[in-house]
Amino acid sequence: MGSDLLHGEVLVGFAVSLTAIAIHSVMMAVLVWTAHRTSHLTRAAHARMRLIVLMWATVTVLMFAHLSEVLVWGLVYEVLGAVPHGADAFYFAFVNYTTLGYGDIIPAARWRLLGPLTAMNGVLLFGWSTAVMYDILRTVAHVIPLTGAAVRVGASENN
């Protein structure tokens, strides 16, 4: 494989990764801002239900963000002809993004580095999503009384 081809794959993969990161950035910023702005509501009546709704909404938005990012990768695979004609580019993108790697669809040799770049992007964004879920839970859960004690996520027993 020539260096021009390699650079093309890496540049395309980097550009798509940056696009997915931009989508994720916007979604995470909205999530964190909303959660922090509404965390005081957990002190009100039905605080446990508010926490449940907030976490449900958080996970729903995260799922939407990841699906959007996979869709971008799938569109790029389709436009580039990176998957064989008739193959499902969205499925191929999803398998790579989630690092399942079934191997039932083989990309065109010209674009075979996009698969690992998709996987790298997916791992990074799933990790980021996990951190955001933890932050939101930590932010709001400390005010929810459970059996007479406050929940303190991420705090040691000495705090």
C-alpha positions in Angstrom: 0.0 0.0 0.0 1.5 3.3 -1.0 1.9 6.2 1.4 -0.6 8.4 -0.5 -3.3 5.8 0.1 -2.3 5.5 3.7 -2.4 9.2 4.2 -5.8 9.4 2.5 -7.3 6.7 4.8 -5.9 8.3 7.9 -7.0 11.8 6.9 -10.6 10.6 6.1 -10.7 8.6 9.3 -9.4 11.6 11.3 -11.9 13.9 9.7 -14.8 11.6 10.4 -13.5 11.1 14.0 -13.5 14.8 14.5 -17.0 15.1 13.2 -18.2 12.4 15.6 -16.3 14.1 18.4 -18.1 17.4 17.5 -21.5 15.7 17.7 -20.5 14.1 21.0 -19.2 17.4 22.4 -22.5 19.2 21.7 -24.6 16.4 23.2 -22.4 16.0 26.3 -22.3 19.8 26.9 -26.1 20.0 26.7 -26.5 16.9 29.0 -24.1 18.1 31.7 -25.4 21.7 31.6 -29.0 20.5 31.9 -28.2 18.0 34.7 -26.2 20.5 36.7 -28.9 23.2 36.2 -31.7 20.8 37.3 -29.9 19.0 40.1 -31.5 21.2 42.7 -34.9 19.7 41.6 -33.8 16.4 43.2 -34.3 18.1 46.6 -38.0 18.6 45.8 -40.8 16.1 46.3 -40.4 12.8 44.4 -36.6 13.2 44.3 -36.0 9.5 43.5 -38.4 9.7 40.6 -36.6 12.8 39.3 -33.3 10.9 39.5 -34.7 8.0 37.6 -36.1 10.3 34.9 -32.8 12.2 34.7 -30.7 9.1 34.3 -33.2 7.7 31.8 -33.0 10.9 29.8 -29.2 10.9 30.0 -28.9 7.4 28.7 -31.5 8.1 25.9 -29.5 11.2 24.8 -26.3 9.2 24.9 -27.8 6.4 22.8 -29.0 9.0 20.3 -25.5 10.6 20.2 -23.8 7.2 19.5 -26.4 6.3 16.8 -25.8 9.7 15.1 -22.1 9.1 15.2 -22.4 5.6 13.7 -24.7 7.0 11.0 -21.9 9.5 10.1 -19.4 6.7 9.8 -21.9 4.6 7.8 -22.5 7.4 5.4 -18.8 7.9 4.8 -18.4 4.1 4.2 -21.2 4.3 1.7 -20.0 7.4 -0.1 -16.5 6.1 -0.4 -17.6 2.7 -1.6 -15.6 1.2 1.3 -17.9 -1.7 1.7 -18.8 -4.2 -1.1 -21.8 -3.2 -3.2 -25.0 -4.4 -1.5 -23.4 -4.6 1.9 -25.0 -2.6 4.8 -22.6 0.3 5.4 -24.5 1.3 8.6 -24.2 -2.3 10.0 -20.5 -2.3 9.1 -19.9 1.0 10.8 -21.8 -0.2 13.9 -19.8 -3.4 14.1 -16.6 -1.4 14.0 -17.7 1.4 16.3 -18.7 -1.0 19.0 -15.5 -3.1 18.4 -17.5 -6.3 17.8 -15.5 -7.0 14.6 -17.6 -9.9 13.3 -15.6 -10.0 10.1 -18.6 -10.9 7.9 -18.1 -7.8 5.7 -14.6 -7.1 4.5 -13.9 -3.5 3.5 -12.4 -2.5 0.2 -8.6 -2.8 0.5 -8.2 1.0 -0.2 -10.2 1.8 2.9 -9.4 -1.0 5.3 -7.8 1.3 7.9 -11.2 3.0 8.4 -12.4 0.0 10.4 -9.8 0.3 13.2 -10.1 4.1 13.2 -13.9 3.7 13.6 -13.3 1.3 16.5 -10.8 3.7 18.1 -13.3 6.5 17.9 -16.1 4.4 19.3 -14.0 3.3 22.3 -13.1 6.9 23.0 -16.6 8.1 22.8 -18.1 5.2 24.9 -15.5 6.0 27.6 -16.5 9.7 27.5 -20.2 8.7 27.8 -19.4 6.6 30.8 -17.6 9.5 32.4 -20.6 11.8 31.8 -23.0 9.3 33.2 -20.9 9.0 36.3 -20.6 12.8 36.6 -24.3 13.4 36.4 -25.1 10.6 38.9 -22.4 12.0 41.2 -23.8 15.5 40.9 -27.5 14.7 41.6 -27.4 11.5 43.7 -25.9 12.9 46.8 -29.1 14.6 47.7 -31.3 11.6 47.3 -31.9 10.0 50.8 -31.8 6.2 50.7 -32.7 4.5 54.0 -31.9 7.6 56.0 -28.5 8.2 54.5 -27.5 10.3 51.5 -26.0 8.6 48.5 -22.5 9.8 47.8 -21.2 8.5 44.5 -17.5 8.8 44.1 -16.8 9.8 47.7 -14.9 7.7 50.2 -16.5 6.8 53.5 -14.2 9.2 55.3 -15.7 12.2 53.4 
